[in-house]
């Protein structure tokens, strides 16, 4: 029997929604077994869930390392179909004031769900380091009062922005940046699922210089590049889509800064930055990596890295790019004098 037109439209609508979904959400792990890294942390959380001894937790570390995915996957393993009723997810970047603690969190924590498989509910506070101090102090009291039937999980990038009173009430887990080998297998699954053609050199660049241990960044770059270059993702296309300086251009700038006269080096850097549209902070990051990996005397490296750090700081305050490009060339020309002394 042929499908009716409304049924066909419904199926096509679902497919379009899936295709339009960001891959970060589309391929977010739904169980703890699907996570690709931090096996020790995952193992501890699994045992705590199995023994019904889950404590209040503080998950912290750089972005894209699996903090939110871990706690949401743990909640889905704990509650199954009751996940929505037993879990309260808040993003403290949006809901960061004391009223949220007094109203939403307190109201959720004060009620019981006796019909669920577990009587203990879970409050997930993402980006908790954005909460005001007043809200954090209020949260401390709520945690104390409702420990009997509610667990709290704070997720943040910087643990030092969480007040000591909250830190002491939580078991802390640090999520380190992911190693390329930890991401590679998952990336291969996604590449095959999306029918992407990608050479090995491009994969290495995505996992290394561009990804830098951030799974979210890796997937966002991959999705954006697959849209711009649907036939094949090459090494150069990754850099062109993200606006990162091509390694060949960085090498040309680096050689010029170390060998050419001030005027020649200034013209080379300015020409490449203008024609390619490179941002100064990106150039500074790549040049700092080159300095670190080149065999230079320690005092030469120290001088250059200090100058590059100063330039990056000034660039963050929207100073003149032309002036800072000149200062970049001056830093290398001045460093040459140190090397010859």
C-alpha positions as CSV (number, residue, x, y, z in Angstrom):
1,X,0.0,0.0,0.0
2,X,1.3,3.4,-0.9
3,X,2.0,6.0,1.8
4,X,-0.4,8.8,2.0
5,X,0.9,12.4,1.3
6,X,0.8,13.5,5.0
7,X,2.8,10.4,6.0
8,X,5.4,11.2,3.4
9,X,5.6,14.8,4.4
10,X,6.0,13.8,8.1
11,X,8.9,11.4,7.3
12,X,10.6,14.1,5.1
13,X,10.2,16.7,7.9
14,X,11.8,14.4,10.4
15,X,14.8,13.7,8.1
16,X,15.2,17.4,7.5
17,X,15.2,18.1,11.2
18,X,17.8,15.5,11.8
19,X,20.0,16.8,9.0
20,X,19.7,20.4,10.2
21,X,20.6,19.4,13.8
22,X,24.1,20.5,15.0
23,X,26.3,17.4,15.0
24,X,27.4,18.3,18.6
25,X,23.8,17.4,19.7
26,X,23.1,14.8,17.0
27,X,26.1,12.7,18.2
28,X,26.0,13.5,21.9
29,X,26.4,10.2,23.9
30,X,23.1,9.1,25.5
31,X,24.7,6.5,27.8
32,X,28.0,6.4,29.8
33,X,29.1,3.4,27.7
34,X,29.2,5.7,24.6
35,X,31.7,8.1,26.0
36,X,35.2,7.9,24.5
37,X,37.4,9.3,27.2
38,X,38.0,9.7,31.0
39,X,37.4,6.0,31.6
40,X,38.5,6.3,35.3
41,X,36.0,9.0,36.0
42,X,33.2,7.1,34.1
43,X,34.1,3.9,36.0
44,X,33.8,5.7,39.4
45,X,30.4,7.3,38.4
46,X,29.1,3.9,37.2
47,X,30.0,2.3,40.6
48,X,28.4,5.1,42.5
49,X,25.2,4.8,40.5
50,X,25.1,1.0,40.8
51,X,25.5,1.3,44.6
52,X,23.0,4.2,44.8
53,X,25.6,6.4,46.5
54,X,25.9,9.2,44.0
55,X,27.3,12.3,45.8
56,X,27.1,16.0,44.9
57,X,29.6,16.5,42.1
58,X,31.7,19.3,40.6
59,X,32.8,18.5,37.1
60,X,35.4,21.0,35.8
61,X,37.9,21.4,33.0
62,X,38.4,23.0,29.5
63,X,35.4,23.3,27.1
64,X,34.5,20.4,24.9
65,X,36.0,17.7,27.2
66,X,32.7,15.9,27.9
67,X,31.6,17.3,31.2
68,X,28.0,18.0,30.3
69,X,27.7,14.8,28.2
70,X,29.0,12.7,31.1
71,X,26.4,13.9,33.6
72,X,23.5,13.9,31.2
73,X,24.4,10.4,30.1
74,X,24.6,9.3,33.8
75,X,21.2,10.8,34.4
76,X,19.7,8.9,31.5
77,X,21.3,5.7,32.8
78,X,19.8,6.4,36.2
79,X,16.3,7.4,35.3
80,X,15.6,6.0,31.8
81,X,12.2,7.2,30.6
82,X,11.8,9.3,33.8
83,X,14.8,11.5,32.9
84,X,12.7,14.6,32.2
85,X,10.8,14.4,35.5
86,X,13.7,13.5,37.7
87,X,16.3,16.0,36.3
88,X,16.5,19.8,36.3
89,X,19.0,21.2,33.9
90,X,19.9,24.9,34.1
91,X,22.5,27.0,32.3
92,X,24.0,29.4,34.8
93,X,25.1,31.7,32.0
94,X,21.4,32.6,31.5
95,X,20.0,31.8,35.0
96,X,22.7,33.0,37.2
97,X,21.0,35.1,39.9
98,X,19.8,34.3,43.4
99,X,16.1,34.2,42.3
100,X,16.8,31.1,40.3
101,X,18.1,29.3,43.4
102,X,15.2,30.5,45.5
103,X,12.5,29.7,43.0
104,X,13.3,27.0,40.3
105,X,16.0,25.0,42.2
106,X,14.3,25.1,45.6
107,X,10.9,24.2,44.2
108,X,12.3,21.3,42.2
109,X,14.4,20.0,45.2
110,X,11.5,20.3,47.7
111,X,9.2,17.9,45.8
112,X,9.5,14.1,45.7
113,X,8.9,11.6,42.9
114,X,8.0,8.4,44.8
115,X,6.8,6.7,41.6
116,X,10.2,6.8,40.0
117,X,12.8,3.9,40.1
118,X,15.0,6.1,42.3
119,X,13.7,8.6,44.8
120,X,16.8,10.8,44.4
121,X,16.5,13.6,41.9
122,X,19.3,15.4,40.1
123,X,19.9,19.1,39.5
124,X,22.5,19.9,36.8
125,X,23.9,23.4,36.9
126,X,25.9,24.0,33.7
127,X,28.5,26.8,33.6
128,X,28.2,27.2,37.3
129,X,31.2,29.4,37.4
130,X,29.0,32.2,35.9
131,X,26.7,32.3,39.0
132,X,26.9,35.3,41.2
133,X,28.5,34.9,44.7
134,X,25.1,35.6,46.3
135,X,23.5,32.8,44.2
136,X,26.3,30.4,45.2
137,X,25.9,31.1,48.9
138,X,22.1,30.6,48.6
139,X,22.7,27.3,46.7
140,X,25.0,26.1,49.6
141,X,22.0,26.2,52.0
142,X,19.7,24.5,49.5
143,X,22.2,21.7,49.0
144,X,22.3,21.2,52.8
145,X,18.6,21.2,53.2
146,X,17.6,18.9,50.4
147,X,20.4,16.3,50.4
148,X,18.0,13.5,51.4
149,X,16.2,13.5,48.1
150,X,18.2,15.6,45.6
151,X,21.8,15.5,44.2
152,X,23.5,18.5,42.7
153,X,26.0,18.5,39.9
154,X,27.9,21.7,39.1
155,X,29.6,21.9,35.7
156,X,32.2,24.6,35.0
157,X,35.4,25.5,33.2
158,X,37.1,27.1,36.2
159,X,36.8,25.5,39.6
160,X,38.4,28.5,41.3
161,X,35.3,30.6,40.5
162,X,33.2,28.3,42.7
163,X,33.1,29.4,46.3
164,X,35.0,27.1,48.8
165,X,31.8,26.3,50.7
166,X,30.3,24.7,47.5
167,X,33.5,22.9,46.5
168,X,33.8,21.3,50.0
169,X,30.3,19.8,49.5
170,X,31.0,18.2,46.2
171,X,33.2,15.4,44.9
172,X,35.5,17.0,42.3
173,X,36.3,15.4,38.9
174,X,38.7,17.2,36.6
175,X,38.2,16.6,32.8
176,X,41.5,17.1,30.9
177,X,41.6,17.9,27.2
178,X,41.0,14.9,25.0
179,X,44.0,13.2,23.4
180,X,43.8,12.8,19.5
181,X,43.7,9.0,19.9
182,X,40.6,9.3,22.1
183,X,38.7,11.4,19.5
184,X,39.9,9.5,16.4
185,X,37.6,6.5,16.7
186,X,34.5,8.6,17.3
187,X,35.4,10.9,14.5
188,X,35.8,8.0,12.1
189,X,32.2,6.8,13.0
190,X,30.8,10.2,12.3
191,X,32.7,10.6,9.0
192,X,31.3,7.2,7.9
193,X,27.8,8.0,9.1
194,X,27.7,11.3,7.2
195,X,29.4,9.8,4.1
196,X,32.3,12.3,4.2
197,X,35.5,11.8,2.1
198,X,38.4,13.0,4.2
199,X,42.1,12.3,3.8
200,X,44.4,11.2,6.7
201,X,46.3,14.5,6.7
202,X,43.1,16.5,7.2
203,X,42.1,14.2,10.0
204,X,45.5,14.7,11.8
205,X,45.1,18.5,11.4
206,X,41.6,18.5,12.8
207,X,42.6,16.4,15.8
208,X,45.8,18.4,16.4
209,X,46.2,22.1,15.5
210,X,42.5,22.8,15.0
211,X,40.8,20.6,17.6
212,X,43.2,21.0,20.5
213,X,41.5,18.4,22.6
214,X,38.0,20.0,22.3
215,X,35.4,17.5,20.9
216,X,32.8,20.2,20.4
217,X,35.2,22.3,18.3
218,X,36.2,19.2,16.3
219,X,32.6,18.5,15.4
220,X,31.7,22.1,14.6
221,X,34.6,22.5,12.3
222,X,33.9,19.2,10.6
223,X,30.2,20.1,10.0
224,X,31.0,23.6,8.7
225,X,33.7,22.2,6.3
226,X,31.4,19.4,5.1
227,X,28.9,22.1,4.0
228,X,31.4,24.2,2.3
229,X,33.2,21.3,0.6
230,X,30.7,18.5,0.3
231,X,32.7,16.4,-2.2
232,X,35.9,16.1,-0.2
233,X,37.5,17.7,2.9
234,X,41.1,18.4,2.3
235,X,43.9,19.7,4.6
236,X,43.7,23.2,3.2
237,X,39.9,23.4,3.3
238,X,39.8,23.0,7.1
239,X,42.0,26.0,7.5
240,X,40.2,28.1,4.9
241,X,36.8,27.5,6.5
242,X,37.9,28.2,10.1
243,X,40.0,31.2,9.1
244,X,43.1,29.7,10.7
245,X,46.4,30.6,9.1
246,X,47.6,27.9,6.7
247,X,50.8,26.3,8.0
248,X,52.6,27.2,4.8
249,X,51.7,30.9,5.3
250,X,52.9,30.7,8.9
251,X,56.2,29.2,7.8
252,X,56.6,32.0,5.2
253,X,55.9,34.7,7.9
254,X,58.2,33.0,10.4
255,X,61.2,32.7,8.0
256,X,60.7,36.3,7.0
257,X,60.6,37.5,10.6
258,X,63.8,35.7,11.4
259,X,65.8,36.7,8.3
260,X,64.5,39.7,6.4
261,X,64.9,43.4,7.0
262,X,62.3,45.2,9.0
263,X,60.7,46.7,5.9
264,X,60.6,43.4,4.0
265,X,59.3,41.4,6.9
266,X,56.7,44.1,7.7
267,X,55.5,44.0,4.0
268,X,55.4,40.1,4.0
269,X,53.4,39.9,7.2
270,X,51.0,42.7,6.3
271,X,50.4,41.3,2.7
272,X,49.6,37.8,3.9
273,X,47.4,39.0,6.8
274,X,45.5,41.3,4.5
275,X,45.0,39.0,1.5
276,X,44.2,35.9,3.6
277,X,42.2,37.8,6.2
278,X,44.1,36.3,9.1
279,X,43.3,37.6,12.6
280,X,46.4,38.8,14.5
281,X,45.7,36.7,17.7
282,X,45.6,33.5,15.4
283,X,49.0,34.5,13.9
284,X,50.5,35.1,17.3
285,X,49.3,31.7,18.6
286,X,50.9,29.9,15.6
287,X,54.1,31.9,15.8
288,X,54.4,31.1,19.6
289,X,54.1,27.4,18.8
290,X,56.9,27.8,16.2
291,X,59.2,29.6,18.6
292,X,58.6,26.9,21.2
293,X,59.5,24.0,18.8
294,X,62.6,25.7,17.3
295,X,66.1,25.2,18.7
296,X,66.9,28.6,20.1
297,X,68.9,29.8,23.1
298,X,66.7,30.0,26.2
299,X,67.1,33.8,26.5
300,X,66.0,34.3,22.9
301,X,62.9,32.2,23.4
302,X,62.1,33.9,26.6
303,X,62.3,37.4,25.0
304,X,60.2,36.5,22.0
305,X,57.5,34.7,24.0
306,X,57.2,37.6,26.4
307,X,56.8,40.0,23.5
308,X,54.2,37.8,21.8
309,X,52.2,37.5,25.1
310,X,52.2,41.3,25.4
311,X,51.0,41.6,21.8
312,X,48.2,39.1,22.4
313,X,47.1,41.0,25.4
314,X,47.0,44.3,23.5
315,X,45.2,42.7,20.6
316,X,42.4,41.6,22.9
317,X,41.7,45.3,23.6
318,X,40.9,46.1,20.0
319,X,44.1,48.1,19.4
320,X,45.3,49.0,15.9
321,X,46.2,45.9,13.9
322,X,48.7,47.8,11.8
323,X,50.5,49.1,14.8
324,X,50.6,45.6,16.4
325,X,51.9,44.0,13.2
326,X,54.7,46.5,13.3
327,X,55.4,45.7,16.9
328,X,55.4,42.0,16.0
329,X,58.1,42.5,13.4
330,X,60.0,44.8,15.8
331,X,60.0,42.0,18.5
332,X,61.7,39.5,16.1
333,X,64.2,42.1,14.8
334,X,65.1,43.1,18.3
335,X,65.5,39.4,19.3
336,X,68.0,38.9,16.5
337,X,70.3,41.4,18.3
338,X,70.1,39.3,21.5
339,X,71.0,36.2,19.6
340,X,74.1,37.8,18.1
341,X,75.3,39.1,21.4
